[in-house]
Amino acid sequence: MATGACGISCDACRLQLLGMCSSCGSGRSEEAKNKTAAQLRLFGAACPVLVCAIEKRIAYCMRDCESFPCDKFRTGPYPFSEGFLSMQERRRREGSNRSPSGDLVKVSPRYWEDLARKDPKIICSDADVTLHPQSGILMPFLNEWFLVDAAGKSLYRECRGSWIRIEDQLIVLLSILYLLGANPRGLSNRPVSVKQLKCSHFFRGPHELNLNPLEMRFGEDLEGFKRAAEGLGGTPLPMADAAYMLKVFPKVPLYVLLWEQDEEFEARVSVLFDQSVEAHFAADAIWGLVNLVSRLMLTSVPLGSGTSH
């Protein structure tokens, strides 16, 4: 059963039944290139969705594209309803904002209160962050800067000279937990796997790290993996087929390694942690950290809500 670059099974699509669209294969296939060439020859124009997928070297828009659903799906006779596209947008915004129990992440006011009571100088020393000249705490996060306003119970990101409030609850929660939990211990600069952590028993069953989405998305797209990691400020490492160190928080780096799919082996993604990670984060926060980084590599969900500070 063929699947088009749009992500729909061609055999289950009414547009093919009506003769309005024919099977094109993935955006990375020869079939897709042949179809656009035929469309240009016969009609003088090619399907904009298929052309875009080919140019971006994306197999399936719905699975692989950071911009899905884009305007191309709203302006043509494509097989997705407005309701479906709106649902995709909403659920992508929610992303992986779920706790290990499956509930949506909510930041308890108690965490903000605990942070407000803690001595800012101790926080800065332990977490390797700095005080803002006016108020709050400045903290690097990947390739960005955050402003933590404990008194106002808000987290902001710097954007073109303004501070934009972050509504992503997983990012807010992990940022607070880092500032509350970081201690004077520095980085060991020794990467370890999840199985080498003292809390390794936590990452079993429903709490197993889910790296399959990264494997599906980048298993045949090494350059896409590199762009995603470098877009988050990653530092390349001479490991696997491609590997990057992502400085999520000042004392909490994450190492992401990719082995490409080939004729013998399936694609594989692995994550490593600095040996000191458990000094700063509990097991459930480590689990959330991996989910967050995975989501940020897969999609360009904006962190800010548009409210400036």
C-alpha positions in Angstrom: 0.0 0.0 0.0 1.7 3.2 -1.2 2.0 6.3 1.0 2.2 9.7 -0.5 4.6 12.4 0.6 1.6 14.1 2.2 1.4 11.2 4.6 -1.8 9.6 3.4 -2.2 6.1 2.2 -2.9 6.5 -1.5 -5.2 3.5 -1.6 -7.3 5.0 1.2 -7.4 8.5 -0.3 -10.5 9.7 -2.2 -8.5 12.1 -4.3 -6.8 9.1 -6.0 -10.3 7.5 -6.4 -11.6 10.6 -8.1 -8.5 10.8 -10.4 -7.4 14.1 -8.9 -4.1 12.7 -7.5 -1.9 9.6 -8.2 0.6 7.8 -6.0 3.9 9.7 -5.6 5.8 7.7 -3.0 7.9 9.5 -0.4 9.5 12.8 -1.0 12.9 11.0 -1.0 11.9 8.5 -3.7 12.6 8.3 -7.4 8.8 7.9 -7.9 8.3 11.4 -6.5 10.9 13.0 -8.9 9.4 11.2 -11.8 5.9 12.4 -10.9 6.9 16.1 -10.6 8.8 15.9 -13.9 5.7 14.4 -15.6 3.4 17.1 -14.0 5.7 19.9 -15.3 5.8 18.3 -18.7 2.0 17.8 -19.0 0.6 20.6 -16.9 3.3 23.2 -16.6 3.3 23.0 -12.8 3.9 20.3 -10.2 2.2 19.5 -6.9 3.6 22.1 -4.4 3.5 19.7 -1.5 5.5 17.1 -3.4 8.0 19.7 -4.7 8.5 21.0 -1.2 9.1 17.5 0.2 11.6 16.8 -2.5 13.5 20.1 -1.9 13.6 19.5 1.9 14.5 15.9 1.4 11.6 14.9 3.6 10.0 11.5 3.2 6.5 12.3 4.7 5.3 15.8 5.5 3.0 14.7 8.4 5.7 12.7 10.1 9.0 14.5 9.2 8.3 18.2 8.5 8.8 20.8 11.3 6.4 23.1 9.5 3.5 20.7 9.1 0.7 21.7 8.7 1.7 24.5 6.5 -0.4 26.7 4.1 0.2 24.4 1.2 -2.2 22.0 2.9 -4.8 24.6 3.3 -4.9 26.2 -0.2 -5.2 23.1 -2.4 -7.5 20.0 -2.8 -5.5 18.0 -0.3 -6.8 15.1 1.8 -6.8 16.8 5.2 -9.7 18.7 6.7 -9.3 22.0 8.5 -10.3 20.2 11.7 -7.6 17.6 11.3 -5.0 20.2 10.6 -6.0 22.2 13.6 -5.8 19.1 15.8 -2.3 18.5 14.5 -1.3 22.0 15.4 -2.8 21.8 18.9 -1.3 18.4 19.8 2.1 19.4 18.4 2.1 22.4 20.6 1.3 20.1 23.6 4.3 18.0 22.4 5.8 15.7 25.0 4.5 17.8 28.0 3.5 14.7 30.0 4.8 13.3 33.2 5.9 9.6 33.6 2.4 8.9 34.8 1.0 10.2 31.5 -0.6 13.3 32.9 -0.1 16.7 31.3 2.8 18.5 33.1 1.7 21.2 35.5 4.1 23.4 37.5 3.1 23.5 41.1 3.2 27.0 42.7 5.2 25.3 45.5 8.2 25.0 43.2 8.1 28.7 42.5 7.8 29.5 46.2 10.7 27.2 47.0 12.8 29.0 44.4 11.8 32.4 45.7 12.9 31.5 49.2 16.3 30.1 48.1 19.3 32.5 48.3 19.9 33.7 44.8 23.7 33.8 45.3 23.7 30.1 46.3 21.6 29.3 43.2 24.0 31.1 40.9 27.0 29.4 42.5 25.5 25.9 42.5 23.8 26.0 39.1 26.4 28.1 37.3 24.0 30.9 36.4 24.1 34.6 37.0 21.9 37.3 38.5 20.1 39.7 36.1 21.2 43.3 36.6 17.7 44.3 37.5 15.8 41.2 38.8 15.7 37.5 38.4 18.3 34.9 37.2 19.9 34.6 33.8 20.3 31.0 32.7 21.7 29.6 29.4 19.4 26.9 27.9 20.8 25.1 24.8 21.6 28.1 22.4 19.3 30.6 24.2 19.1 32.7 27.3 16.3 32.4 29.9 15.3 34.9 32.5 13.8 33.3 35.6 11.5 35.5 37.6 10.7 33.5 40.8 8.7 36.3 42.4 6.5 36.7 39.3 6.3 32.9 38.8 7.4 33.2 35.2 10.1 32.1 32.8 11.1 34.2 29.8 13.4 33.7 26.7 15.4 36.4 25.1 14.2 37.3 21.6 15.6 40.3 19.7 16.1 42.4 22.7 12.8 41.5 24.4 11.9 38.9 27.0 9.1 36.6 25.8 7.2 34.5 28.4 7.5 30.7 28.0 4.3 28.8 28.3 5.8 25.3 27.6 5.2 23.7 31.0 7.9 21.0 30.6 10.5 23.6 29.9 9.4 25.7 32.9 9.3 22.7 35.2 12.7 21.4 34.2 14.3 24.9 34.5 12.9 25.3 38.1 14.0 21.8 39.1 17.5 22.4 37.8 17.8 25.6 39.8 16.5 24.0 42.9 18.4 20.7 42.5 21.8 21.8 41.2 24.6 21.4 43.6 28.3 22.5 43.7 29.5 19.3 42.0 30.9 20.1 38.6 30.9 18.1 35.3 32.8 14.8 35.3 33.1 15.0 31.5 32.5 11.2 31.4 29.5 10.2 29.3 27.5 7.3 30.7 24.4 5.4 29.4 21.1 5.2 31.2 22.0 1.7 32.3 25.0 3.1 34.2 23.0 5.5 36.3 22.2 4.5 39.9 18.5 5.1 39.1 18.6 2.9 36.0 15.8 0.8 37.3 13.4 3.7 36.8 13.8 3.6 33.0 12.0 0.3 32.5 8.5 -0.5 31.2 6.4 2.6 30.7 9.4 4.8 31.7 11.7 3.4 29.1 13.3 6.2 27.1 11.4 6.6 23.8 14.0 7.3 21.1 12.0 5.6 18.3 10.7 8.9 16.9 14.3 10.2 16.4 15.2 6.9 14.7 12.2 7.1 12.4 12.8 10.7 11.5 16.6 10.8 11.1 17.5 7.1 10.4 17.9 7.9 6.7 18.6 11.6 7.0 22.0 12.1 8.6 22.1 15.7 7.3 18.7 16.5 8.9 20.0 15.1 12.2 23.0 17.4 12.0 20.9 20.4 11.2 18.5 19.7 14.1 21.3 19.2 16.6 23.3 22.3 15.4 20.1 24.3 15.4 20.0 23.7 19.2 23.6 24.7 19.6 25.0 21.2 19.6 28.7 20.5 19.4 29.7 17.7 17.0 31.6 14.7 18.5 33.6 11.9 16.7 31.1 9.2 17.7 28.7 6.9 15.9 27.7 8.1 12.4 26.9 11.5 13.9 26.9 12.6 17.5 26.4 15.9 19.3 26.7 17.3 22.8 23.8 19.5 23.7 24.3 21.8 26.7 20.7 21.8 27.9 21.5 23.4 31.2 24.9 24.6 32.4 25.7 21.4 34.4 23.4 19.0 32.4 24.7 18.2 28.9 23.0 15.5 26.8 24.8 13.5 24.2 22.8 12.3 21.2 24.2 9.6 18.9 22.9 8.4 15.6 23.7 5.3 13.6 22.2 5.5 10.1 20.0 2.7 8.7 21.8 0.5 6.2 21.2 -2.8 4.4 22.1 -4.8 7.4 21.0 -2.7 10.4 18.1 -0.6 11.4 18.7 3.0 12.5 19.6 3.5 16.1 19.7 6.5 18.4 21.3 6.5 21.8 21.6 9.2 24.5 24.3 9.5 27.1 24.6 11.7 30.2 27.4 13.2 32.1 28.1 10.9 35.1 27.2 13.8 37.4 23.6 14.2 36.1 22.0 12.5 39.1 23.6 15.1 41.4 21.3 17.7 39.8 18.3 15.8 38.5 16.1 13.0 39.8 15.1 10.1 37.5 11.8 11.6 36.5 13.4 14.9 35.5 16.0 13.0 33.5 13.2 11.2 31.7 11.5 14.5 31.0 14.8 16.0 29.8 15.2 13.3 27.1 11.6 13.8 26.0 12.1 17.5 25.7 15.3 17.4 23.7 13.8 14.7 21.4 10.8 16.9 20.8 12.9 20.0 20.1 15.0 18.1 17.6 11.8 16.8 15.8 9.9 20.1 15.7 10.3 23.8 15.9 7.5 24.4 18.4 7.9 27.9 19.6 8.8 28.3 23.3 7.3 31.8 23.8 3.7 32.8 23.9 4.2 36.2 22.5 3.9 38.1 25.8 6.9 40.4 26.3 8.4 41.4 29.6 
